[in-house]
Amino acid sequence: MSNLIRRATGVVLRGAELEYRPHGECWVSPMVGPEIGAQFVTVDAVKIPPGGRWAPPEAAGEENVAVVLAGSGAGTVDSESSPMGAASALYSPTGSAYSVSAGDTEMTVYVWGSVLPEGSPRGSRPARFRSLWNAETRLAGFPGTGQVASASRTATMNFLFWPGTGSARLCLHCGIMMPEETFNVHLHPASDEAYFVFEGTGQFYLEDRWIDLGPGDGVFAPPNVLHGARNPQSGEEARRFVAFGGPTPFDPALYDFAGVSAEVR
């Protein structure tokens, strides 16, 4: 996996350096997994050719979240389907099968997977399709966990798939950072975190420093590794910086900060 820039414990991932290999009619590049120290989650980058379909047979044995970075087509979870384009996402719970089909252009999709431990609570009617722009439930004013000084201008995070939508283990959050805003540095005591840039250029914090990243890039932070994100741009030409991802298993502390229940609905 030559696309990896290794740190002492965290890993920086560069989307432009991914090495795709054929997988049926699609192309796949592993990004996060046991080979870089992930205990709870995998993330694969998938390219689906025009008219092609991604439908992994092992999907029913794990939780999955898929996010479209580019292209358009349709997604299906069991018998429920929806159009999908850039910023669309789907959640497929354990026991369900999902697929993503490309239309007339190639699709790039990032796919999370995690095995739900036996006996874990499951959602009764989980949400299957969302958008990164869904602002129904949000976290604002997040102060971080205190190891690094908080910024004065804090970004807002959308909760897309989380216990409140019936997601049993995986979550998907979207941080929208306007110029000079920061999603403050924090850590998760018992979760792997994988998150990526959807739009714009900005910086992710990993372990002890800020790192410049652009669309398709990301980081992996295992438990107790500090991470965060910020948009350092200013001035008339500055644009928003959008990142997506989340800890696996989900971290109840984030929902406590937002004042919502972390019980699986």
VEXLOZA-684722 format. One record per residue (C-alpha): residue in three letters; x negated, z, y negated. Coordinates in steps of 0.2 Angstrom, whole numbers, padded with zeros to 4 digits, always signed. Example, Ala and Ser with C-alpha at 12.3 -4.5 7.8 and 13.67 -1.06 7.14 Angstrom:
# residues 2
ala-0062+0039+0022 ser-0068+0036+0005 
***
This chain:
# residues 265
met+0000+0000+0000 ser-0012-0006-0013 asn+0001-0004-0027 leu-0002+0014-0027 ile-0012+0024-0040 arg-0015+0040-0032 arg-0016+0057-0041 ala-0020+0074-0033 thr-0002+0076-0027 gly+0009+0064-0037 val+0008+0045-0036 val+0011+0031-0049 leu+0019+0015-0043 arg+0017-0001-0052 gly+0031-0014-0049 ala+0020-0029-0053 glu+0009-0024-0038 leu+0021-0022-0024 glu+0017-0031-0008 tyr+0033-0038-0001 arg+0034-0043+0018 pro+0048-0053+0026 his+0062-0043+0034 gly+0075-0054+0041 glu+0080-0066+0027 cys+0075-0053+0014 trp+0058-0047+0008 val+0054-0028+0007 ser+0040-0017+0000 pro+0039+0001+0005 met+0036+0012-0011 val+0039+0030-0006 gly+0038+0038+0011 pro+0027+0049+0022 glu+0012+0039+0019 ile+0011+0046+0002 gly+0017+0063+0006 ala+0036+0062+0004 gln+0045+0074+0015 phe+0063+0071+0011 val+0065+0053+0005 thr+0060+0035+0006 val+0061+0021-0007 asp+0060+0003-0003 ala+0060-0012-0015 val+0070-0026-0008 lys+0071-0044-0014 ile+0087-0054-0008 pro+0086-0073-0009 pro+0100-0083-0017 gly+0115-0082-0005 gly+0106-0069+0006 arg+0112-0052+0012 trp+0103-0035+0014 ala+0112-0025+0028 pro+0100-0013+0037 pro+0106-0008+0054 glu+0099+0009+0052 ala+0109+0013+0037 ala+0123+0023+0046 gly+0110+0036+0051 glu+0106+0042+0034 glu+0111+0043+0016 asn+0107+0028+0005 val+0108+0024-0014 ala+0104+0006-0020 val+0101+0001-0038 val+0100-0017-0044 leu+0086-0021-0056 ala+0089-0039-0057 gly+0101-0053-0051 ser+0119-0052-0047 gly+0130-0052-0032 ala+0141-0040-0022 gly+0140-0024-0013 thr+0150-0017+0001 val+0151+0001+0008 asp+0162+0001+0024 ser+0177-0008+0019 glu+0175-0005+0000 ser+0167-0019-0010 ser+0162-0022-0029 pro+0153-0035-0039 met+0135-0029-0043 gly+0123-0034-0056 ala+0108-0027-0066 ala+0111-0008-0068 ser+0124-0007-0054 ala+0122+0006-0040 leu+0130+0010-0023 tyr+0130+0026-0013 ser+0132+0025+0006 pro+0135+0042+0015 thr+0129+0046+0032 gly+0140+0037+0045 ser+0144+0022+0033 ala+0136+0005+0033 tyr+0132-0004+0017 ser+0126-0022+0012 val+0121-0030-0004 ser+0123-0049-0005 ala+0115-0060-0018 gly+0124-0074-0028 asp+0116-0089-0035 thr+0100-0080-0040 glu+0088-0068-0032 met+0092-0050-0033 thr+0079-0036-0034 val+0086-0019-0027 tyr+0077-0002-0025 val+0084+0008-0011 trp+0083+0027-0007 gly+0086+0034+0010 ser+0086+0052+0017 val+0092+0060+0033 leu+0106+0073+0030 pro+0102+0089+0040 glu+0114+0093+0053 gly+0128+0105+0047 ser+0126+0100+0029 pro+0142+0099+0019 arg+0149+0081+0016 gly+0159+0074+0002 ser+0177+0071+0006 arg+0180+0056-0005 pro+0163+0051-0012 ala+0161+0038-0026 arg+0153+0022-0019 phe+0150+0012-0034 arg+0143+0017-0051 ser+0133+0010-0066 leu+0118+0017-0074 trp+0128+0017-0090 asn+0142+0029-0083 ala+0143+0043-0095 glu+0157+0053-0087 thr+0145+0068-0083 arg+0130+0071-0094 leu+0115+0083-0097 ala+0110+0085-0115 gly+0098+0096-0123 phe+0088+0100-0107 pro+0073+0112-0111 gly+0062+0108-0096 thr+0056+0122-0085 gly+0043+0130-0097 gln+0026+0124-0091 val+0024+0111-0105 ala+0031+0114-0122 ser+0048+0106-0125 ala+0050+0092-0137 ser+0062+0094-0152 arg+0072+0078-0149 thr+0079+0078-0131 ala+0086+0063-0122 thr+0102+0063-0112 met+0104+0060-0094 asn+0119+0053-0085 phe+0124+0060-0068 leu+0130+0045-0057 phe+0129+0051-0039 trp+0128+0069-0037 pro+0138+0083-0028 gly+0152+0081-0041 thr+0155+0063-0035 gly+0154+0068-0017 ser+0135+0064-0014 ala+0129+0076+0000 arg+0110+0074-0002 leu+0104+0060-0013 cys+0108+0059-0031 leu+0106+0046-0044 his+0103+0050-0063 cys+0099+0039-0078 gly+0089+0045-0093 ile+0092+0036-0109 met+0078+0039-0121 met+0080+0033-0139 pro+0065+0032-0150 glu+0055+0048-0151 glu+0066+0057-0138 thr+0060+0066-0122 phe+0067+0071-0106 asn+0057+0087-0105 val+0044+0091-0092 his+0050+0100-0077 leu+0048+0103-0058 his+0059+0104-0042 pro+0054+0118-0030 ala+0061+0110-0015 ser+0064+0092-0018 asp+0054+0075-0018 glu+0057+0066-0035 ala+0056+0047-0036 tyr+0061+0039-0052 phe+0058+0022-0061 val+0059+0012-0077 phe+0074+0001-0079 glu+0073-0005-0097 gly+0060-0004-0111 thr+0042+0004-0111 gly+0038+0022-0112 gln+0029+0036-0103 phe+0031+0047-0088 tyr+0023+0064-0086 leu+0015+0067-0070 glu+0006+0083-0065 asp-0004+0085-0081 arg-0004+0069-0092 trp+0007+0055-0099 ile+0006+0038-0091 asp+0012+0022-0099 leu+0025+0013-0088 gly+0037-0003-0090 pro+0051-0010-0080 gly+0050-0008-0061 asp+0036+0005-0062 gly+0039+0023-0057 val+0032+0039-0050 phe+0033+0050-0035 ala+0032+0069-0038 pro+0033+0080-0023 pro+0040+0098-0024 asn+0032+0109-0038 val+0024+0094-0047 leu+0027+0093-0065 his+0036+0077-0072 gly+0046+0071-0086 ala+0049+0055-0097 arg+0048+0051-0116 asn+0050+0036-0128 pro+0035+0038-0140 gln+0040+0023-0150 ser+0046+0024-0168 gly+0050+0013-0183 glu+0062-0002-0185 glu+0055-0011-0170 ala+0057+0003-0158 arg+0069+0001-0143 arg+0077+0013-0130 phe+0068+0018-0114 val+0079+0019-0098 ala+0073+0028-0082 phe+0083+0031-0066 gly+0081+0041-0050 gly+0083+0059-0045 pro+0077+0073-0034 thr+0080+0073-0015 pro+0088+0084-0009 phe+0098+0086-0026 asp+0092+0101-0036 pro+0107+0112-0041 ala+0097+0119-0056 leu+0100+0102-0066 tyr+0119+0104-0064 asp+0118+0123-0069 phe+0109+0117-0085 ala+0123+0105-0088 gly+0137+0118-0084 val+0144+0109-0069 ser+0146+0114-0051 ala+0133+0109-0038 glu+0146+0111-0024 val+0148+0095-0014 arg+0166+0088-0019 
***
